[in-house]
Amino acid sequence: MKLEKLDLPESAIEFLKSEGIAKLYPPQIDSIKAGLLKGKSVLVSAPTASGKTLIATLAIISYLSKNKGKVIYLSPLRALAAEKFVEFKKLEKLAIGNKVKVAVSTGDFDNVEKKLEKNNILILTNEKMDSIIRKSVDWLDEVGLVISDEIHLIGDDTRGPTLEMVLTQLKRLESKPQILGLSATITNSDELAKWLGCELVENSWRPVPLSEGVYDGGLVTMDDEETFEVENTVRGPPIDLGIQCVKQGGQSLIFAETRTRSKSLATKAMDGVESLLDKKEIAELAKISKKILSTSENTDLVKTLAILIKKGVGFHHAGLNQTCRQILETEFRKGTIKLLSSTPTLAAGVNLPARRVVISSISRYNAKVGANRPISILEYKQLCGRAGRPQYDKYGESIIVGNGNGQEIIEHYIKGEPEPIESKINDDKSLRVHILSVIVTNPGIKKEKILEFFLQTFGGLQTRKSTIKFAIDIALRFLSSEFLIVKKGDRYAATEFGKKTSMLYIDPLTATFFRDSIEGVSKKKKHTLGFLHVITSSEEFFPKFSMRNKDFEAASLLIENNSSELLEEISEYDCSRSLLSLHAWITESSETSLSDNLGIESGDMHRMVETANWLTYCLREIAKHVERADLLEELENLRRRIVYGIREELLELVKVKGIGRVRARILFKHKIKTLDDLAKIPVNKLAEIDKIGLTLANNIKSELKKVRY
């Protein structure tokens, strides 16, 4: 189908052509035939890289060319939301009647930015959308098109219930928005389409054909029964497969089951890949290696990565900081890095294809059972979907490394169908969180109406009414017993504590834990370690790192030296490595020290800081609610110490933009301890201090005026 035949404004057709789009792929044609441009709701179930983003783009252009409402684009991950923001920002060039304005919002669940209502394309994480719905903002009724990316994640244990609640609420809006669901290939897509009220578009077409196979005993058997040999070396099968692909002019992405294995595999690959590089490639890789070292603190992990990059190899996991990950992703996309080993999280995140995907193991550690378990077929399909680079490769290959069980793997994973998506909305945590939000947004609601609402969820379609009713009764009893809700006659309403909990976007269990922890806290003393212990012990805190044998002595010493700060008596066995890390961070431990002493990498520390910042804010808000005004300043100071990673004495200096933990400590050592000290020092003297310079000195003086006056 040619673009000119589409029912879109001429300016939109020209815009699409300018973006290099000449013709439509089969899934895109099928979506249009299903009524996408006529306002019909559509669920597209198709493989990775089959053009689903363009389907979303066509729906957006069509809607905004005919309507004045808002488009909501829901993303499961912040990284994906950021990626889509860059893509959809281009639509602001369009002249289609309504001026297109694009905004993205992914965090700060307690706040709805004013700027959002001024935009008509809003890219939001599922959690941010849920938070917005709880606040009943006025512009919700202006929503006319909802696009839900990776909608199959509705079956995910952690993210699924929130997405399900959001879609249930959006379906119920008076504006009755058009819904576009974008999904991987799933077995029960018809059931999901029925729940959403969507026309189902199923298409297995890919722009780059994918062949799947299994490596077993030196031989690869593909799904068309073609076989080929792989040279066996001491590097091991995953790397032998990866290097073979690089030799043939492709790139290889190797999925490893753990961070340690991803680094180990990359290390094994470096010499083999280096021997295939030309002088120009080696020179370019040397520059990237230097960039990695210059933009990050040189922990052992970063230094190892820099060495590997020089040789055309990298590893990717959540322990790396954002800068390292972005450099890796950019250079792999450009083809500079030839082989990348990664943990599976990359498959659910940014778009990073390679000619050959190697799955080094079909087992993953399952925390619920405390042992390794085979991955699901759905996860396998997500991993192998990264094979084949549009515009670069004529084919993509996905190869599982077997262990004498090649035929079983072919039958189960390659020929098997992905597992049906199952709702997780009826889990205990999910129900207590979401029943509270329903009561908050519908004060005076009856139990029958609560049941009616949950029967409209995807779980309501899949579960017996009596089962849902029983689960709701348990959640209501918990919420009542903890004074989050009250019952008047046959109606439920949220208490002030319940409203506060819902708006803070935390689990009611966490809120009650926080409330109970601080109600009896003594006055007139510091509680730093006690607050950190409460935060890191909460259900919401992430990531949690368990103690190693060598950490217990450090924990015991920390407790002994700071026992007066505790809210209750604890021992080293009540600690986590996350608690030790946060305490080390706010006492100005470097990233290198955290890595060497606690095994905490900068990416992990960043996520801990982000979570702890949010939870400290929640703790402070709950302290307000229980009228502990005496704790507010300390909690606010602790929050700022967590954000900056500083001791209390630097709090005044970091108020000035441009002064972070490192510069604040340098200034402090030069006897500049307060804003008054900073005001008194002449610009030229300030510029002479290490890591300042004249430009920054002038900026600091300028920012100082804003803070002081």
N, C-alpha and C positions, 0 to 999 in steps of 0.2 A: 504493500500500500504506500502510495506517495504522500508526502506531507501536504501537498496542495489540496488533496481530497478531504482533509480534516475540517471539521466544523469549528475553525478557530480564526481569529482576526488575522488579516494579512501580515500585520506587523509581527505577530507571534510566529507565523510561518517563517518569516525572514530571520527572526531571532534564532529559531531552532536550526536553520540552515547555517547561520553564522557560527553556531556551536559545533558544526561538523556533522550534524544529523541529516542524512540524505534519505534514508528509508527506515521503515519500522520493522522490528523483529516480530516473529509470530506471537509471543505472549502479549505484545503491545497491540497488535492487530486484534487479537481475541478479546482484549479488554475493551477496546473501542466498540467492537461488535456487541459486547455485553451491555453497552449503554453508558460507559464511563463518561463520555462527553455530554450525555443527556441528563446527568445528575443521578444516575442509578448507582446504588451501592454495589461494590465489586470486591470479591476476595480473590487475589491472584496467588496461586500456589505454583511456584516455578523455581528452578535451580538458581544458585548463586551466579551472578554475572549474566543473567538473561534479560537485563534491561528494565528492572523494576523501578529504578529511580526515574527513568524517563516516563514511565506510566504515571508516577506521582506528579512529575512536572506537567504533563498534559492535563491531568485532572485539575491542578492548581490554576493553570492558565485559563482553562475552560471556565472554571468556577468564577474567577476574579474578573473575567471579561463580561460576565453576565450579572454578577451580584456584588453587593457592597459589604458582605459579611467577612468573617475571619476564617482562615485556614489554620488548622492545628496539625502539626507534624509530630507524631510521638516516636521517640527513640528510646531503646532500652538502656543505652550507655551514653555517658557524656562525650566520649571520644567520637562516637558515631554522630551525635548531635552537632558537634563542632564541625565535623566533615560535611554534613548536610547543610549547615549554615553557609559555609563557603560556596557550595554548589548553588544553593537557592538565592544567595545574595545577587547572583548574576541577573535574576529575574527583575531586579530593580531598574534595569535598562528598558524594560518593556513599556510600550505605550498602548495600554489596552482599556482606557477609560478610567479605571480606578488606579491611582498611583500605587505601585507595589512597594511595600516597606516590610523588610524582613528583620526579625529579632530572634535571639536565642536566649533561653534561660534554663539552667540545669541544677542550680543549688539554692541555698538559703531558703529552706522550706517554710520558714516563719514569715517570709516577706513576699508580697506580690509587687514587683516593680511597676511603677506608674507608666514607664515607657511602653509596657506591653500593649496597653489598650490603644496606643497610637499606631500600632503596626497591624497589617492584615495577613501576614504569614508568621506564625509563631512556632518555633522549633523548640520542643520541650521534652525533657525526660518524662517517663511515665509517672515517676514520683513527684515531679514538679507539677504536673497536671493534676494529680490527686490532691496536692496541697492547695492548688488554686480552686478546685471544686469545693473543698471544705470551707473556703473563705467566701463562697457564694458571690464572686465578683460580678458586677453589673454586665460586663461584656460577654459573659458565657452564652447568653441567648443570641449573640451575634454569630456564633460558630455555625458555619454552613457546610464545611468539609473537614472531615477528620481522616488523617492518613496514619495508619498504625504500622510502623516498620517492624520486621521480625516478630510478627504477631504470634507465631508458633511458640514463642517464649511464655505464652499464657499458661503453659504446662510446667514452667520452671518452679522449683520449690521456693525460691526466695523472691524472684521478681514477678512471678505469674499472678498472684492474687491482686497486687496493685494494678497491673494492667487490666485484669478482669473487672475490677471495681470501676476503673476509669471509663472503660468502654460501656459498662452497664449504665453508668451515670450519663454519659454523653448520648447514648441511644435514647434516653428518657427526656432529653431537652425538648422544649416546646418547638424549637426551630427544626427538629427532626433532621439533623445533618446527614449529608451523604457520607458514607463510610467507605474508605479504600483500605483493605487489609493486604499487606505484603508479607507473604509467608514462604518459608522453605517448603519443599515437597513433604507433605505429611499424609498419613493414611486416612485420617478422619476429617479431611478438609471440608467434606460435604456437611458434616455435623457442625463444624465451626461456622461455615457459611450460613447455615440455617439459623443458628443463634444470632448472628450479626444481621440477618435479613439481607444478605448479599447474593448477587449472582456469582456463581463459582466459575473461575477461569483456571483450569489446570493445563499446564503445558510443560513438557520435559525438554524443550528445545534450549540449546546453549549456543552462543556465538562461536565458542571454541569447543569442539567435540571432546568429551571426557572418556577415557578408558581407565578401567579399574583393574588392579591385579594384586597378586600376593607373591612375596618372595619367600622361597623355602628351599634350603639346601643348595644355594648358589644359582637357582633357577627362578625366573619370574614367569608366572602364568597369568595372562591377561583375561579379561572377561570374554574376549572373542576366541579364547583357547590358543591364541598365539603365545609362544614362549621365547624367552631370550635369556642368555647367560649374563651374569655379572661377575666381574673379576673380584675374587675374594682376597682381602688384605687383612692385616692385623687391626685396621681401623674399625672393622665390624660392618655388618650389612647395611645399616642406615646410611653410613657415610659413603660406603662403596656405591650405593644407589644414587646418592646425591652427587658425588664426583662424576659418575658416569654421565649424568645429565648435563653438568657444566662442560664436560669434554665435548658434548654434542652441541654446544652453543646455547644451552638453556640456563635457567636459574632453578635452584632447588630450595624448597621449604620443608624442613624436617620438624615434625611435631614430636616433642619429648614429653614424658609423663611428669617430670619434676624440673624445677629450676636447676638443680645440681646437674641433672642429666643433660639439660639443654646446653649448659656451659661446657660440659665434658665432651659432648658430640662435636660442638664447634671447634674445640681445641684439637680433637682428633683429625678434623678436616683441614686444618690450616695449611699444612705442608702440601697436601695433594692439590688444593685449589691454587695455592701460590704458584706452583709450577706451570699452571695454565694461563697465567696473566702476562700481558705484554708490558713494555716499559711505561707507556702512557697510562695504563690502568694502575700500575704500581705507584706512579707519581701522584695520581689523583687520590688513591687510597691513603697515602701518607698524609695528605692535607686533611682528610676526614679524621684520621687518627689524632692529629694535632688538635683539631677542633673539639673532639670529644674530651681531650685532656684539659683544654683551656676553658671549657664551659662547665666543668664539673669538678667537685672535690675529688682528688685522686685516691679513692679507696682502692683496695686490691681488685675489686670487681670491675671498676672503671678502667684500671690499668690493664687488666686482662683483656677487656673488650677492645681497648685501643690497640693492643698488640695483634689481636685477631683481625681487626679491620684492615690493618696494613696488608694482610694476606688474603683479603677478599672474602672474609668470613665474619659472621656476627652471631650473637645470641640475643634473644628478646624475652624478657619476663618482667613481672610486676615489681621486682626488686630494683630495677634500673629507674633512674629519675626520668622525668618527662622529657628533658632535653635530649638525653641519650636515646630514648625510644623514638623521638621524632626524627633525629638524624638517621637512625637505622632504617626507619620506614621510608624516608625520603630517598636515601641512597639505594635501598633495595628496589624501590619503584623505578629509579633511573637505570638500574642494571649494573651499578658500580659494585655493589656487594653481590657476590655470585651465589653464596649459600648461607641460609639463615636457619638456625635451629631455635625453636620457640616452644613455650608451654602452650597448651590448647586455648588459652584465653584469647590469643590473637585471632583465632578463627571466628570468634563471636564479636570481634572488635572491628578495627579498621580494615578497609579493602586492600589486601596485599597479596595478589596472585603470583604464582610461579608456574613454570612449565611442568615441573614434577613435584608432587607432594609425597613425602615419605612419612608414614605413620609408624614410628619406631616400636610402639607397643599398644595393644588394645586393652591394656589394664590401667586403671587409675586407682589411686588411694581414695577410699570412701570413708569419710570421717564418721558417718553414722554407724557403720558396722566395724570400723577400726581395722579394715583390711583392704587389700586390692580387690577390685571387681571389674569385670569387662565393661567397656563403655557401651552406650546404647547405639543402636543403628542410626538414630537421628543425629547423635553427636558425630559418628563416623561420616555421615553424609555432609555435615557442616564442614568437617576437616577437608574431605576430598573435594568439596566445592571450590576450594582455593586454587585448584589446578587449572592451568591454561590462562595465558595472559592475552586478552583481546588486543588486537593490533600488532602483537609480537609473535604469537605462537599459532600454528595450524592445528595443534592438538594439545590436550592436557593429560597428564598421567597421575594417577593416585595409586600408590603401592603400599600395602600393609606388610610389615616384617612379621612373618609367621615363625612358629617354633615347632615344626613337625606336624602342624595342624592346618596346612594350607587349604585342603579341600573343605574342611569345616568352616574356615573363614570365608571362602568363596560363597558357600551356601548361605551362611548366616548374614554376613555384612554386605557382600556385593550383590547377591541375588535377593536378599531379604528386603522387606518393606519396613520403613521407619515405624516406630511404635506410635499408637494413637496418642493424641494430646489429651491429657487428663487434667481437669481443674484441681487446684490446690486451695480453693477459696474456703473450704470447710475445715481446714487445719485450725487448731486451737488459737495460735498466735494471730492468724489471719482474721478469724472471726472477732476476737476481742478488739483488734485494731479497727476493723471496718464497721462493726456494729456500732461502736462508739461514734465513728464519723457520721454514720447514718442518723443517729439520734441527735448529734450536735446540729446537723443541717436540717433536721426535721423535728424541732421541739414539740413534745406532746404526741409523738407517734405511738400507735398501738402495736402490741406484739404481732398481731395478724399482719399489719402493714410491713413490719420488719421482715417477717417470713415471706410475704409477697415479693418484697424487693429481692431477697436472696434467691427466690425461685426464678427470678428473671436473669440471674447470672448464668454463665456457662456451666458452673457447678450445679445450678438448679435444673439444667437440662439433663445432666448426667447422673444425678443423685436422687434417691427416693425422698419424697417430701418428709416422711417421718424421721429420716436420718438427719436432714437439715434442721428440722424443728428441735430435735433433741440436742444437737450441737449448739444451736442458738440459745436454748434454755441455760446450758452450762455457762456460756459466755456472759449472758445477762446476770446470772447469779454472781459471777466474779466481779463484774463492773459495779454491781449494787453493793457487794460486801466491802469494796474498796472505796466507796463513796464517789465514784466517777459518774454515776447516774442515780436518779431517784425515780421511784414509781409513785404516781399519784392516781389513785383509782386504777384504771386499766391503761394508763398512758405513761410513757417514759420521757424524761427530760435529763439533759446533762447538768451536772453540778458545775460550779465555776472551775473546780479542779479538772473535771472531765473536759470542759471546753478548752481549757489551757493545754491539756495533754494532747488533744486532737490537733490544735493549731500548732503546737510545737513539733508535730509529726514524729512522735515517739510511741513505742509500744506502751500501753497502759501498765504493763508489768514493770517497765523501766521507770515510769513516772512514779509509781507507788514506792518502788525501791529508793528512788531519790528523795521522795517526801519523807519516808520513814527514817532514812539515813541522817537527814539534817534537822529534823524536828527537835531532837534532844542534844544537839551540838552545843558545847560550852561556849561562852562568850569570852572576849578579851584574850584570845590567843590565836596563833596561826594554825591553819588546818591543811596546809598544802599537800602533804603526803596522803592524808585522809581523803581529801577530795579526789586526788588522782586515783586512789584505790577504788573509790566508788565508781568513778567514770569507767575505768578499765575493767571493772567487774560486771558492768551492765550488759544486758542482752544485745544492745545496739553497737557496742564498741567493736571496731574492726580496723585493722587485722589484729587478731589475738595470737600471740606467740607463747607457747608453753615453755616452762623452765627446763633448762638442761642441768645436768648434775653440777657443772661448774658454776652455775648462777646462784645456787642456794646460799653460798657464803656471802656473796655481794648483797643479796636480799636481806639476810640476817643483819648485816652491818648497817644497811640503809634504815631498817626498822629501829635498830638500837640507837642510831644517831638522831632519828627524827620521831621518836615514840610519842612526844608531846603533841605532834601534829595529827595523830590518828583519831578517827571518829569512834573506833572500837578497837579492842585488842586483836591483833592479827599476828600470825607467824609467817616465816618465809614460805611455808606451804600454801598460804593464801595469796601469794603473789603470782604475777605473770611476768614474762620477759617484756611485755608491752608496758607494764608499770615501771619497770627498771629503765626502759628506754625513754619514756616520757620524762621521768625525773632527771635522767642524764641530759636530755635535750634542754630542759628549762634551767639547767645549771651549766649550760654552754658547752657541752661535749660536742666535738666536731663529728662530721659524718664519718671520717676515717676512724675515730675512736669508737663510735657506735658500731661500725662494721667489724672492727678488730675485736672488741671486747664483748659485744652482745650479739653479733651476727645479724644485725639489723641494717639493711641497705637503705639508701636514700629514698628510693621509691616507696618502701614500706613506711619509712619515717614520715614522708609527706602525707600519706593516707592516714596515718595515726594522728598527725597534727590536725588534719582536716576534720576527722571524726571527733577528736577531743575538743576542738574549738566549738563545734556544734553542741556537744553534750555538756560542756561547761556553761554555755549560754542557757541550755535547757535547765540545768541545775540552778542557775541564778534566777531564772524566771519562776521556778518552783519555790525557791527561797523567798521570793517576793510574795508568792501566793500564801505561804504559811507564815507570813509576817516576820521573817527573819532579816530585817533591814540591816542588822549588824554584820551580815555575811556578804552583802552585795558588793562592797568595794573590793573585798579580798577576792571574790569570785571573778570580778571584772579584771582585776590585775592578773589573776592566774590565767585567765583566758588570753590576755595580751602576751603574757610570758610564753604560753604555748604557741601562739601564732609566730612570735619572733624567735623563740628559743633562747631566752635571756634570763639572767638573774634579776631580782627585783630592783636593784640599784640602777638599771639601765632603762627603766620604764619611761622616764621623762624624756630621755634623748630620742627614743624611737618614735615619739610623736611627730617628729620632723620627717617629712617625706625625703627619701634619699639616704636615710640613716637606718641601717639594719643591724643585725646582731654583731657582725664583724666590725663595722665602722664605729658603732656605739662603744664597743669595748676598747677600740684604739683611742677614741676621744677620751674615754674615762681614764685611761692610763696616762693621758696627757693633761690630767687635772681638769678636764672639761666634763663636769658631772651633772650640770643642770642647764636649763634653757638660758638662765641668766649668764652662766659661764660662756655659753655658746654665743650669746649676744655681745659679750664684751670683747671676745677675741677678734682682732682685725682679719679681714678677708685674706690678706696676703700670708698671714701667719697660719690661718686655717688651711690654706692651700698647700703649705709645706708639710702638713701631716701625712703620713703614709696612707695610701688608698683614697686620698681626697683630690688634690689638684685644683687648679684655679676655676675651671668650669663648674665643677661640683660644689666648690666652696661658695661661689656666687649663688648657685641654685639653693643650697642649704640656707643661706642668709635670707633669700627671698621666701622660702617655705617657712622659715622661722617666724617671719612677720605674720603670716597667716595663722599660725598656731597661737601666737601671743596676743594678737589684737583682734 
